[in-house]
Amino acid sequence: MNASAFDRLDALPRDRLGLTPTPVSAAPELARALGLRELWIKRDELIGFGLGGNKVRGLELLLADARAQSADTLVTGAGPQSNHVRATAAAAAYAGMDAVAVYWGNAPPAMQGNLKLTHCLGAKIRFTGSPDRAQVDEAIEAVAHELRAAGRRPYTIPRGGACALGVLGHVLAAYELHRQCVAIDRRPGTIVMAVGSGGTLAGWLLGTALLGANWRVEGVTVSRPAAEVRGRVVQLAAEAAALLDLPPRVEKADVVVHDGFIGAGYGVPSAAGDAAIVKAARVQGLFLDPTYTGKAFAGLCSLAELGRIDDRAPVVFIHTGGEPALFANGSTGLSQ
């Protein structure tokens, strides 16, 4: 293990928002249903801040950096059911800052799920009026420019918190799981997670490299084509390593991403994802969400059925949160 790298990481300013370590729970009934010897769930939905989710991990570092820059407003964006935007709005409220949330598309007829919670947290909400997700990035910068012109001090956070500091929060998650496994003298073999903007996977891969861990990290993309994800992950991991004064540690060959589970698009519930939500709920009493974990778990179900998951050691599914999206129109899973 690269102890000096983790020492440097521990020394970075952080706002301790989450209740960590989050539990690692055995899921024996789901394991049997999937034909796996052993399945664990890393329960980041129980992180306890702003209704949970793994995005809180990156925000701990980002919020500390915003404070250091005397920011008074956090500006970010994504889709209306974004966990990251909701968690960022909670972080802003916690820190006594304002928040601006930029969403693609047009305002829906009613505020539901994460969008409703973001509004409840006091964020100012804007819609780009375009389905082009990339326009959110331009709008974030435009909002920041407006705020600076008005004498405010905005701090911008890219979609999904996918930036070097945000990635380091997920490196800490890998370190956290490593310590939990050491404590019980068990070693997972494969770790599976949803991949959207790429920051979570980049952090887990960089953390795995720094730990020298033998587990295999695999992503199921819920947003972008796998080829695009791989490039983003390598770049994000390199930028995060540079913050620790390290050379790049993650190469494209290290990035395993499974395609075929996005469905009609990011944030649009899929039949396979909804079926996975129902399976997890009825078999194990575990709630997943239609945007991230439902589709990722559908990927795990398919990979297990095809015999493409090595389960000679425990398989770990990272529950990244997102259940508020279950309470938005469009998720059909609970009706099955």
Secondary structure, 3 states (H helix, E strand, C coil): CCHHHHHHHHHCCCCCCCCCCCCEEECHHHHHHHCCCCEEEEEHHHCCCCCCCCHHHHHHHHHHHHHHCCCCEEEEEECCCCHHHHHHHHHHHHHCCEEEEEECCCCCCCCCHHHHHHHHCCCEEEECCCCCCHHHHHHHHHHHHHHHHCCCCEEECCHHHCCHHHHHHHHHHHHHHHHHHHHHCCCCCEEEEEECCCHHHHHHHHHHHHHCCCCEEEEEECCCCHHHHHHHHHHHHHHHHHHCCCCCCCCHHHCEEECCCCCCCCCCCCHHHHHHHHHHHHHHCCCCCCCCHHHHHHHHHHHHHCCCCCCCCCEEEEECCCHHHHHCCCCCHHHC
